[in-house]
Amino acid sequence: AKKQALETAGVKVGKTPSETAALARKLYEQLH
């Protein structure tokens, strides 16, 4: 559900959980 929400928001989601986590962390750092 979270991945789908991110994709809907136009966020690139990694193919693997760890890749997705790294992308999410990078996005989080940009926002904060």
C-alpha positions as CSV (number, residue, x, y, z in Angstrom):
1,A,0.0,0.0,0.0
2,K,2.8,2.4,0.9
3,K,4.7,1.6,-2.3
4,Q,1.6,2.2,-4.4
5,A,1.0,5.5,-2.6
6,L,4.6,6.6,-3.4
7,E,4.3,5.6,-7.0
8,T,1.0,7.6,-7.2
9,A,2.8,10.6,-5.8
10,G,5.4,10.3,-8.5
11,V,8.2,8.9,-6.3
12,K,10.6,6.4,-7.9
13,V,10.3,3.1,-5.9
14,G,13.2,0.6,-5.9
15,K,12.8,-2.9,-7.2
16,T,14.1,-4.3,-3.9
17,P,13.0,-3.4,-0.3
18,S,16.5,-2.2,0.5
19,E,16.6,0.0,-2.6
20,T,13.2,1.4,-1.8
21,A,14.4,2.1,1.8
22,A,17.5,3.9,0.4
23,L,15.3,6.0,-1.9
24,A,12.9,6.8,0.9
25,R,15.7,7.8,3.2
26,K,17.1,10.1,0.5
27,L,13.7,11.7,-0.1
28,Y,13.2,12.1,3.7
29,E,16.5,13.9,4.0
30,Q,15.5,16.2,1.2
31,L,12.2,17.1,2.9
32,H,13.8,17.6,6.3
